[in-house]
Amino acid sequence: MTRSFATPKPFSLGLLLLFFTTGNPAAEPIPVQTRPFSALAIYPPHSAPASVVSNNRSRISAEIGARIVAIPVRVGDRVKKGALLAQLENADLALALERQQAALQAIDAKLELARYELRRAQSLSKKQAVSEQLLRQREAAVDTLLAERRGQQAAVAQARRQLDKTELRAPFDAVVLARPGQVGELAGPGTPLLQIIDTDSLEVSAALPASLAETLRDDDSPAFVSDGIRHPLRLRRITPALDTRSHTREARLEFTGSAALPGASGELVWRSAEPRLPAEFVSRRNGRLGVLIRDGDRARFVVLARAENGRPAVAELPPDTAIITAGRYRVDDGDALVSAR
């Protein structure tokens, strides 16, 4: 039996063109709105717990054994450098100094006589009226007494220094924090009499998360905030070591204006100098986080390597980069774009 087949009708070129022009809606330019990166960039603030510390928190202790005669300062007093903080009994040391000074005067008297005898011997030696041996004896006597005088001068200086140790004076401008010494007590070497704190050499100490430590270097106006008062600071140093327990690095900053009180606690606040893209403009494409920008009439997806979900992202983009703000949910890398009305 003979079968007949219908001859296929020729495919219309117009239908083919219609399929390619209307069957791929994505080929149509997508209307979007953009804004320059400089208008969207934010500089997020950072903070870390901080406190005011003094570089000098000193215990003033006795250097000699003596009875405490007076402590003319009280807890909370402000004292100037050189002010008397404590007085120890000094009668015995004053007598010791007087004794050493008297010994020095005796050596000076002997030395004066020895020099006179030497000059006399030198005069007679010119006339050959004295032996050379006697002349050498006179010279040796003078040299010996000069050496004794130097030793006695050192003894006088040491006795005077011991006497000076009976007066304990402030090594810097300070506030008295504690007064463990009591008048009438016998103090031995190393006995603490007072505790003072330097009121001029103050710094702010802050423990910074390791990930944020370096951002502090970029801010030229950090501040210490305590009880609602802002104190401007200047970074002195970030410790080049990591605390293994807290995974933080210590920062030390100096006051550039009015200083807070020693021991005050608060927050160190600063801003990152790196511009960041708000989290709402961070998109995910092909499993990677980045931002959609307009490059001419096409969309381009720029991967942000340091981006994290839900957080502003560090974006190393030129300030005039056109960030797609409206219509970005429909856009993919390479799509044709048109400005939305």
FENPE-V567422 format. One record per residue. N is the residue number from 1. RES is the residue in one small letter. SS is DSSP state (~ for helix, > for strand, _ for the rest). D_LAST is the distance of its C-alpha to the last C-alpha in Angstrom with 1 decimal. Layout:
n:N res:RES ss:SS d_last:D_LAST
n:N res:RES ss:SS d_last:D_LAST
//
This chain:
n:1 res:m ss:_ d_last:68.3
n:2 res:t ss:_ d_last:65.8
n:3 res:r ss:_ d_last:62.1
n:4 res:s ss:_ d_last:59.6
n:5 res:f ss:_ d_last:55.9
n:6 res:a ss:_ d_last:53.1
n:7 res:t ss:_ d_last:51.6
n:8 res:p ss:_ d_last:47.9
n:9 res:k ss:_ d_last:45.6
n:10 res:p ss:_ d_last:43.6
n:11 res:f ss:_ d_last:40.0
n:12 res:s ss:_ d_last:37.5
n:13 res:l ss:~ d_last:35.4
n:14 res:g ss:~ d_last:32.6
n:15 res:l ss:~ d_last:32.6
n:16 res:l ss:~ d_last:32.4
n:17 res:l ss:~ d_last:29.5
n:18 res:l ss:~ d_last:27.7
n:19 res:f ss:~ d_last:28.5
n:20 res:f ss:~ d_last:27.0
n:21 res:t ss:~ d_last:23.8
n:22 res:t ss:~ d_last:23.1
n:23 res:g ss:_ d_last:25.2
n:24 res:n ss:_ d_last:23.1
n:25 res:p ss:~ d_last:19.7
n:26 res:a ss:~ d_last:19.1
n:27 res:a ss:~ d_last:19.2
n:28 res:e ss:_ d_last:15.8
n:29 res:p ss:_ d_last:13.1
n:30 res:i ss:> d_last:11.6
n:31 res:p ss:> d_last:7.9
n:32 res:v ss:> d_last:8.6
n:33 res:q ss:> d_last:8.5
n:34 res:t ss:> d_last:11.7
n:35 res:r ss:> d_last:14.3
n:36 res:p ss:> d_last:17.6
n:37 res:f ss:~ d_last:20.6
n:38 res:s ss:~ d_last:22.5
n:39 res:a ss:~ d_last:20.2
n:40 res:l ss:~ d_last:20.6
n:41 res:a ss:_ d_last:24.3
n:42 res:i ss:> d_last:27.0
n:43 res:y ss:_ d_last:30.7
n:44 res:p ss:_ d_last:32.3
n:45 res:p ss:> d_last:35.7
n:46 res:h ss:> d_last:38.8
n:47 res:s ss:> d_last:42.1
n:48 res:a ss:> d_last:45.6
n:49 res:p ss:> d_last:48.9
n:50 res:a ss:> d_last:51.1
n:51 res:s ss:> d_last:54.4
n:52 res:v ss:> d_last:56.4
n:53 res:v ss:> d_last:59.4
n:54 res:s ss:> d_last:62.2
n:55 res:n ss:_ d_last:63.4
n:56 res:n ss:_ d_last:67.0
n:57 res:r ss:> d_last:68.2
n:58 res:s ss:> d_last:72.0
n:59 res:r ss:> d_last:75.1
n:60 res:i ss:> d_last:78.0
n:61 res:s ss:> d_last:81.2
n:62 res:a ss:_ d_last:84.8
n:63 res:e ss:_ d_last:86.1
n:64 res:i ss:_ d_last:89.7
n:65 res:g ss:_ d_last:92.0
n:66 res:a ss:> d_last:92.7
n:67 res:r ss:> d_last:92.7
n:68 res:i ss:> d_last:89.7
n:69 res:v ss:> d_last:90.8
n:70 res:a ss:> d_last:87.6
n:71 res:i ss:_ d_last:83.9
n:72 res:p ss:_ d_last:82.7
n:73 res:v ss:_ d_last:79.0
n:74 res:r ss:_ d_last:77.4
n:75 res:v ss:_ d_last:74.3
n:76 res:g ss:_ d_last:71.2
n:77 res:d ss:_ d_last:72.8
n:78 res:r ss:> d_last:71.0
n:79 res:v ss:> d_last:73.3
n:80 res:k ss:_ d_last:73.2
n:81 res:k ss:_ d_last:74.0
n:82 res:g ss:_ d_last:77.8
n:83 res:a ss:_ d_last:78.5
n:84 res:l ss:> d_last:81.5
n:85 res:l ss:> d_last:80.4
n:86 res:a ss:> d_last:83.8
n:87 res:q ss:> d_last:87.4
n:88 res:l ss:> d_last:89.9
n:89 res:e ss:_ d_last:93.7
n:90 res:n ss:_ d_last:94.8
n:91 res:a ss:~ d_last:98.6
n:92 res:d ss:~ d_last:99.7
n:93 res:l ss:~ d_last:97.2
n:94 res:a ss:~ d_last:98.2
n:95 res:l ss:~ d_last:101.8
n:96 res:a ss:~ d_last:100.9
n:97 res:l ss:~ d_last:99.2
n:98 res:e ss:~ d_last:102.3
n:99 res:r ss:~ d_last:104.5
n:100 res:q ss:~ d_last:102.5
n:101 res:q ss:~ d_last:102.5
n:102 res:a ss:~ d_last:106.3
n:103 res:a ss:~ d_last:106.7
n:104 res:l ss:~ d_last:104.7
n:105 res:q ss:~ d_last:107.0
n:106 res:a ss:~ d_last:110.0
n:107 res:i ss:~ d_last:108.7
n:108 res:d ss:~ d_last:108.0
n:109 res:a ss:~ d_last:111.6
n:110 res:k ss:~ d_last:112.9
n:111 res:l ss:~ d_last:110.7
n:112 res:e ss:~ d_last:112.0
n:113 res:l ss:~ d_last:115.6
n:114 res:a ss:~ d_last:114.8
n:115 res:r ss:~ d_last:113.3
n:116 res:y ss:~ d_last:116.3
n:117 res:e ss:~ d_last:118.6
n:118 res:l ss:~ d_last:116.6
n:119 res:r ss:~ d_last:116.7
n:120 res:r ss:~ d_last:120.5
n:121 res:a ss:~ d_last:121.0
n:122 res:q ss:~ d_last:119.0
n:123 res:s ss:~ d_last:121.2
n:124 res:l ss:~ d_last:124.4
n:125 res:s ss:~ d_last:123.1
n:126 res:k ss:~ d_last:123.0
n:127 res:k ss:_ d_last:126.7
n:128 res:q ss:_ d_last:127.4
n:129 res:a ss:_ d_last:128.6
n:130 res:v ss:_ d_last:126.5
n:131 res:s ss:_ d_last:125.8
n:132 res:e ss:~ d_last:122.5
n:133 res:q ss:~ d_last:122.3
n:134 res:l ss:~ d_last:122.3
n:135 res:l ss:~ d_last:119.6
n:136 res:r ss:~ d_last:117.4
n:137 res:q ss:~ d_last:118.1
n:138 res:r ss:~ d_last:117.0
n:139 res:e ss:~ d_last:113.8
n:140 res:a ss:~ d_last:113.1
n:141 res:a ss:~ d_last:113.7
n:142 res:v ss:~ d_last:111.1
n:143 res:d ss:~ d_last:108.5
n:144 res:t ss:~ d_last:109.2
n:145 res:l ss:~ d_last:108.7
n:146 res:l ss:~ d_last:105.5
n:147 res:a ss:~ d_last:104.1
n:148 res:e ss:~ d_last:105.3
n:149 res:r ss:~ d_last:103.6
n:150 res:r ss:~ d_last:100.3
n:151 res:g ss:~ d_last:100.6
n:152 res:q ss:~ d_last:101.6
n:153 res:q ss:~ d_last:98.7
n:154 res:a ss:~ d_last:96.4
n:155 res:a ss:~ d_last:98.3
n:156 res:v ss:~ d_last:97.8
n:157 res:a ss:~ d_last:94.0
n:158 res:q ss:~ d_last:93.7
n:159 res:a ss:~ d_last:95.6
n:160 res:r ss:~ d_last:93.5
n:161 res:r ss:~ d_last:90.3
n:162 res:q ss:~ d_last:91.7
n:163 res:l ss:~ d_last:92.4
n:164 res:d ss:~ d_last:88.8
n:165 res:k ss:_ d_last:87.5
n:166 res:t ss:_ d_last:89.0
n:167 res:e ss:> d_last:86.2
n:168 res:l ss:> d_last:82.7
n:169 res:r ss:> d_last:80.0
n:170 res:a ss:_ d_last:76.2
n:171 res:p ss:_ d_last:74.7
n:172 res:f ss:_ d_last:71.4
n:173 res:d ss:_ d_last:69.8
n:174 res:a ss:> d_last:69.6
n:175 res:v ss:> d_last:69.5
n:176 res:v ss:> d_last:72.4
n:177 res:l ss:> d_last:71.1
n:178 res:a ss:> d_last:74.5
n:179 res:r ss:_ d_last:78.2
n:180 res:p ss:_ d_last:80.2
n:181 res:g ss:_ d_last:83.2
n:182 res:q ss:_ d_last:85.9
n:183 res:v ss:_ d_last:88.5
n:184 res:g ss:_ d_last:91.9
n:185 res:e ss:_ d_last:90.7
n:186 res:l ss:> d_last:91.9
n:187 res:a ss:> d_last:89.1
n:188 res:g ss:_ d_last:89.4
n:189 res:p ss:_ d_last:87.4
n:190 res:g ss:_ d_last:83.9
n:191 res:t ss:_ d_last:84.1
n:192 res:p ss:> d_last:80.7
n:193 res:l ss:> d_last:81.2
n:194 res:l ss:> d_last:77.7
n:195 res:q ss:> d_last:74.0
n:196 res:i ss:> d_last:71.7
n:197 res:i ss:> d_last:68.0
n:198 res:d ss:> d_last:66.6
n:199 res:t ss:_ d_last:64.3
n:200 res:d ss:_ d_last:63.0
n:201 res:s ss:_ d_last:62.1
n:202 res:l ss:> d_last:59.3
n:203 res:e ss:> d_last:56.4
n:204 res:v ss:> d_last:53.6
n:205 res:s ss:> d_last:53.9
n:206 res:a ss:> d_last:51.0
n:207 res:a ss:> d_last:50.7
n:208 res:l ss:> d_last:47.4
n:209 res:p ss:> d_last:46.0
n:210 res:a ss:_ d_last:46.5
n:211 res:s ss:_ d_last:42.8
n:212 res:l ss:_ d_last:41.9
n:213 res:a ss:~ d_last:45.0
n:214 res:e ss:~ d_last:43.6
n:215 res:t ss:~ d_last:40.4
n:216 res:l ss:~ d_last:42.8
n:217 res:r ss:~ d_last:43.8
n:218 res:d ss:~ d_last:40.4
n:219 res:d ss:_ d_last:40.2
n:220 res:d ss:_ d_last:42.2
n:221 res:s ss:_ d_last:42.3
n:222 res:p ss:_ d_last:43.5
n:223 res:a ss:> d_last:45.3
n:224 res:f ss:> d_last:47.8
n:225 res:v ss:> d_last:47.0
n:226 res:s ss:> d_last:50.0
n:227 res:d ss:_ d_last:50.5
n:228 res:g ss:_ d_last:47.2
n:229 res:i ss:> d_last:48.4
n:230 res:r ss:> d_last:46.5
n:231 res:h ss:> d_last:48.8
n:232 res:p ss:> d_last:47.3
n:233 res:l ss:> d_last:48.6
n:234 res:r ss:> d_last:49.0
n:235 res:l ss:> d_last:49.2
n:236 res:r ss:> d_last:52.7
n:237 res:r ss:> d_last:52.8
n:238 res:i ss:> d_last:51.3
n:239 res:t ss:_ d_last:54.3
n:240 res:p ss:_ d_last:54.2
n:241 res:a ss:_ d_last:55.4
n:242 res:l ss:_ d_last:53.9
n:243 res:d ss:_ d_last:55.6
n:244 res:t ss:_ d_last:56.4
n:245 res:r ss:_ d_last:56.5
n:246 res:s ss:_ d_last:53.2
n:247 res:h ss:_ d_last:51.4
n:248 res:t ss:> d_last:50.6
n:249 res:r ss:> d_last:51.3
n:250 res:e ss:> d_last:52.8
n:251 res:a ss:> d_last:51.2
n:252 res:r ss:> d_last:53.4
n:253 res:l ss:> d_last:51.8
n:254 res:e ss:> d_last:53.5
n:255 res:f ss:> d_last:52.9
n:256 res:t ss:_ d_last:51.7
n:257 res:g ss:_ d_last:52.3
n:258 res:s ss:_ d_last:54.1
n:259 res:a ss:_ d_last:55.3
n:260 res:a ss:_ d_last:55.4
n:261 res:l ss:_ d_last:58.8
n:262 res:p ss:_ d_last:60.4
n:263 res:g ss:_ d_last:59.8
n:264 res:a ss:_ d_last:56.6
n:265 res:s ss:> d_last:54.0
n:266 res:g ss:> d_last:50.2
n:267 res:e ss:> d_last:47.1
n:268 res:l ss:> d_last:46.1
n:269 res:v ss:> d_last:42.4
n:270 res:w ss:> d_last:40.3
n:271 res:r ss:> d_last:36.8
n:272 res:s ss:_ d_last:35.9
n:273 res:a ss:_ d_last:35.0
n:274 res:e ss:_ d_last:32.9
n:275 res:p ss:_ d_last:29.2
n:276 res:r ss:> d_last:28.0
n:277 res:l ss:> d_last:24.7
n:278 res:p ss:_ d_last:24.2
n:279 res:a ss:~ d_last:25.3
n:280 res:e ss:~ d_last:22.1
n:281 res:f ss:~ d_last:20.5
n:282 res:v ss:_ d_last:23.6
n:283 res:s ss:> d_last:23.2
n:284 res:r ss:> d_last:26.0
n:285 res:r ss:> d_last:26.2
n:286 res:n ss:_ d_last:29.5
n:287 res:g ss:_ d_last:31.4
n:288 res:r ss:> d_last:30.3
n:289 res:l ss:> d_last:28.3
n:290 res:g ss:> d_last:25.8
n:291 res:v ss:> d_last:22.2
n:292 res:l ss:> d_last:19.3
n:293 res:i ss:> d_last:18.0
n:294 res:r ss:> d_last:15.9
n:295 res:d ss:> d_last:18.5
n:296 res:g ss:_ d_last:17.2
n:297 res:d ss:_ d_last:15.3
n:298 res:r ss:> d_last:17.2
n:299 res:a ss:> d_last:17.6
n:300 res:r ss:> d_last:20.9
n:301 res:f ss:> d_last:22.9
n:302 res:v ss:> d_last:25.1
n:303 res:v ss:> d_last:28.1
n:304 res:l ss:_ d_last:29.2
n:305 res:a ss:_ d_last:32.9
n:306 res:r ss:_ d_last:33.7
n:307 res:a ss:_ d_last:31.1
n:308 res:e ss:_ d_last:32.4
n:309 res:n ss:_ d_last:31.0
n:310 res:g ss:_ d_last:29.7
n:311 res:r ss:_ d_last:30.4
n:312 res:p ss:_ d_last:28.5
n:313 res:a ss:> d_last:29.0
n:314 res:v ss:> d_last:30.4
n:315 res:a ss:_ d_last:28.0
n:316 res:e ss:_ d_last:29.4
n:317 res:l ss:_ d_last:26.2
n:318 res:p ss:_ d_last:25.6
n:319 res:p ss:_ d_last:23.9
n:320 res:d ss:_ d_last:21.0
n:321 res:t ss:_ d_last:20.2
n:322 res:a ss:> d_last:16.5
n:323 res:i ss:> d_last:16.7
n:324 res:i ss:> d_last:14.2
n:325 res:t ss:> d_last:13.6
n:326 res:a ss:> d_last:11.2
n:327 res:g ss:_ d_last:11.8
n:328 res:r ss:~ d_last:15.1
n:329 res:y ss:~ d_last:17.3
n:330 res:r ss:~ d_last:16.5
n:331 res:v ss:_ d_last:16.8
n:332 res:d ss:_ d_last:20.2
n:333 res:d ss:_ d_last:21.8
n:334 res:g ss:_ d_last:21.2
n:335 res:d ss:_ d_last:18.2
n:336 res:a ss:> d_last:15.9
n:337 res:l ss:> d_last:12.4
n:338 res:v ss:> d_last:9.2
n:339 res:s ss:> d_last:6.4
n:340 res:a ss:_ d_last:3.7
n:341 res:r ss:_ d_last:0.0
//
